[in-house]
């Protein structure tokens, strides 16, 4: 009986260790940057956001809703 208790106890420990989930927290208030994969210059980014709004803010592309800017991009 004692032998079975020990086996069940260790099986329970193994199952608990396999089912534990870890959580990673990332602070979004940090200064974020992005760059083109083959470029060396980093530009500031805003999170949450997208690359298009960051490109507009960094004056790399014109706002797509002005004139023909969407076709030019």
C-alpha positions as CSV (number, residue, x, y, z in Angstrom):
1,X,0.0,0.0,0.0
2,X,2.8,2.4,0.9
3,X,4.5,1.6,-2.4
4,X,1.4,2.6,-4.4
5,X,1.1,5.8,-2.4
6,X,4.7,6.8,-3.3
7,X,4.1,6.0,-7.0
8,X,0.9,8.0,-7.1
9,X,2.5,10.9,-5.3
10,X,5.4,11.1,-7.8
11,X,3.1,10.7,-10.7
12,X,1.0,13.7,-9.4
13,X,4.2,15.8,-9.1
14,X,5.2,15.0,-12.7
15,X,1.7,15.8,-14.0
16,X,1.7,19.1,-12.1
17,X,5.0,20.1,-13.5
18,X,3.9,19.3,-17.0
19,X,0.7,21.3,-16.8
20,X,2.1,24.5,-15.2
21,X,1.9,27.5,-17.5
22,X,4.4,30.3,-17.5
23,X,3.4,33.9,-18.2
24,X,5.6,36.5,-19.9
25,X,4.8,40.2,-19.4
26,X,6.1,42.8,-21.7
27,X,5.8,46.5,-20.9
28,X,4.4,48.3,-23.9
29,X,5.4,51.7,-22.6
30,X,9.0,51.2,-23.6
31,X,10.7,53.0,-26.5
32,X,10.1,50.8,-29.5
33,X,12.0,50.9,-32.8
34,X,11.8,49.3,-36.2
35,X,13.8,49.1,-39.3
36,X,13.8,47.5,-42.7
37,X,15.5,44.1,-42.6
38,X,18.4,45.0,-44.9
39,X,18.9,48.6,-43.4
40,X,20.9,49.7,-40.5
41,X,18.9,52.8,-39.5
42,X,16.3,52.3,-36.7
43,X,13.2,54.5,-36.5
44,X,11.0,55.1,-33.5
45,X,7.7,53.2,-33.4
46,X,4.5,53.4,-31.3
47,X,3.0,50.3,-29.7
48,X,0.2,49.5,-30.2
49,X,0.3,50.5,-33.8
50,X,1.3,49.3,-37.2
51,X,4.3,49.8,-39.5
52,X,2.2,52.1,-41.9
53,X,1.4,54.6,-39.2
54,X,5.0,54.6,-38.0
55,X,6.3,55.2,-41.6
56,X,3.9,58.1,-41.9
57,X,5.0,59.5,-38.5
58,X,8.7,59.2,-39.6
59,X,7.9,60.9,-42.9
60,X,9.1,57.9,-44.9
61,X,5.8,57.7,-46.8
62,X,3.0,60.3,-47.3
63,X,-0.4,59.8,-45.8
64,X,-2.3,57.4,-48.2
65,X,-5.5,59.4,-48.1
66,X,-4.0,62.6,-49.6
67,X,-4.1,62.9,-53.3
68,X,-2.5,59.9,-55.1
69,X,-0.3,59.0,-52.2
70,X,-1.8,55.5,-51.8
71,X,-0.8,54.7,-55.4
72,X,2.6,56.1,-54.9
73,X,3.3,53.9,-51.9
